[in-house]
Amino acid sequence: MYSVSIDKQTYDYDLAGQKIYRPFTMLFYADYGVYDSRILSLIPSLGFSINSLYHDPASVEGGLSARIDLANIFITTVGINYNDRAWKNSVDLALNLRAFQLDFGLSSQAPTLIKSWQGAGVGVNFGMKFGW
């Protein structure tokens, strides 16, 4: 049998406390199949973000992406989006083999739209999924 003694002073907290600032983001997406086909779809997004760490805490977010889905095996998504106060021009590729999916993407990103096309910042993503 174990005996545990807890000192109340050790686990007490300061009544003044510390403030934790957490950003809030809400985005609405739509998936519109062009010509009633699942091969090509347009994905617009629109939303807002509130982050008290910035001088202007509220910002509008959104963008437009186009997806080509070939039999849910090879999926390509190209998009221009303004999220997290940065413009992101992205290309994402996915190879879905049911039990295994491989994702790879590249993006050019910057605080302004013009600099995002000039390669001011580069992003890379990679992912693997297993299972059905």
C-alpha positions as CSV (number, residue, x, y, z in Angstrom):
1,M,0.0,0.0,0.0
2,Y,1.3,3.4,-1.0
3,S,0.9,6.5,1.1
4,V,0.8,9.9,-0.6
5,S,0.8,13.2,1.2
6,I,0.0,16.4,-0.7
7,D,1.1,19.8,0.5
8,K,-1.6,22.3,-0.4
9,Q,0.9,25.1,-0.7
10,T,2.8,23.2,-3.4
11,Y,-0.3,22.8,-5.7
12,D,-1.8,26.2,-5.0
13,Y,-1.9,28.9,-7.7
14,D,-1.5,32.7,-7.7
15,L,-4.8,34.4,-7.6
16,A,-3.5,37.0,-10.1
17,G,-2.8,34.2,-12.6
18,Q,-1.3,34.5,-16.0
19,K,-3.2,35.3,-19.1
20,I,-2.9,32.9,-22.0
21,Y,-3.8,34.5,-25.4
22,R,-5.1,32.0,-27.9
23,P,-6.0,33.0,-31.4
24,F,-9.4,32.2,-32.8
25,T,-10.1,31.4,-36.4
26,M,-13.3,30.4,-38.2
27,L,-13.3,29.5,-41.8
28,F,-16.2,28.4,-44.0
29,Y,-15.5,26.2,-47.0
30,A,-17.6,25.1,-50.0
31,D,-16.8,22.3,-52.5
32,Y,-18.3,23.1,-55.8
33,G,-18.1,20.4,-58.5
34,V,-17.8,22.0,-61.9
35,Y,-20.2,20.6,-64.5
36,D,-21.6,18.2,-61.9
37,S,-18.3,16.3,-62.0
38,R,-16.1,15.1,-59.2
39,I,-13.0,15.4,-61.3
40,L,-12.7,19.2,-61.1
41,S,-13.9,21.1,-58.1
42,L,-13.5,24.7,-56.8
43,I,-13.1,25.3,-53.1
44,P,-13.7,28.9,-52.0
45,S,-13.1,29.8,-48.3
46,L,-14.0,32.8,-46.3
47,G,-13.7,33.5,-42.6
48,F,-12.1,35.6,-39.9
49,S,-9.4,35.4,-37.3
50,I,-8.9,37.2,-33.9
51,N,-5.5,37.3,-32.4
52,S,-4.7,39.8,-29.6
53,L,-1.0,39.5,-30.2
54,Y,-1.3,41.8,-33.2
55,H,-1.9,45.6,-33.2
56,D,-5.1,45.0,-35.2
57,P,-6.5,41.8,-33.6
58,A,-9.2,41.0,-36.2
59,S,-8.5,40.0,-39.8
60,V,-10.4,38.5,-42.7
61,E,-9.2,35.3,-44.2
62,G,-10.1,33.4,-47.4
63,G,-9.0,32.1,-50.7
64,L,-9.8,30.0,-53.7
65,S,-8.4,26.5,-54.6
66,A,-9.0,24.2,-57.5
67,R,-8.8,20.4,-57.1
68,I,-8.4,17.7,-59.8
69,D,-9.4,14.3,-58.5
70,L,-8.7,11.4,-60.8
71,A,-10.7,8.4,-59.4
72,N,-9.7,9.3,-55.9
73,I,-6.2,7.9,-56.6
74,F,-4.2,11.0,-57.9
75,I,-5.4,14.3,-56.4
76,T,-3.9,17.7,-57.2
77,T,-4.9,20.9,-55.4
78,V,-3.8,24.4,-56.5
79,G,-4.7,27.4,-54.4
80,I,-4.2,31.0,-53.5
81,N,-5.3,31.7,-49.9
82,Y,-4.8,34.4,-47.3
83,N,-4.6,32.5,-43.9
84,D,-2.8,33.4,-40.7
85,R,-2.0,36.9,-42.1
86,A,0.0,35.5,-45.0
87,W,-0.7,34.9,-48.6
88,K,0.0,31.3,-49.6
89,N,0.2,30.1,-53.2
90,S,0.2,26.3,-53.0
91,V,0.4,23.1,-55.0
92,D,-0.5,19.9,-53.2
93,L,-0.3,16.4,-54.6
94,A,-1.8,13.2,-53.1
95,L,-1.4,9.6,-54.2
96,N,-4.2,7.5,-52.6
97,L,-3.7,3.7,-52.8
98,R,-6.5,3.0,-50.2
99,A,-4.3,1.4,-47.6
100,F,-1.6,3.9,-48.0
101,Q,-1.7,7.6,-49.0
102,L,1.3,9.9,-49.7
103,D,0.9,13.7,-49.6
104,F,3.4,16.3,-50.8
105,G,3.0,20.0,-51.2
106,L,4.9,23.2,-52.0
107,S,3.9,26.8,-51.2
108,S,5.2,30.2,-51.7
109,Q,4.2,32.5,-48.9
110,A,4.6,36.1,-47.8
111,P,2.7,38.9,-45.9
112,T,1.8,40.6,-49.2
113,L,0.3,39.1,-52.4
114,I,3.1,40.4,-54.7
115,K,5.9,39.0,-52.5
116,S,4.2,35.6,-52.4
117,W,4.7,35.4,-56.1
118,Q,8.3,36.5,-55.8
119,G,9.3,33.6,-53.6
120,A,9.8,35.6,-50.4
121,G,9.0,32.5,-48.3
122,V,8.8,28.8,-49.1
123,G,6.8,26.1,-47.4
124,V,7.0,22.3,-47.8
125,N,4.6,19.7,-46.4
126,F,4.7,16.0,-46.4
127,G,2.4,13.4,-45.1
128,M,1.7,9.6,-45.0
129,K,-1.6,8.0,-44.1
130,F,-2.2,4.3,-43.4
131,G,-5.5,2.4,-43.1
132,W,-8.8,2.4,-44.8
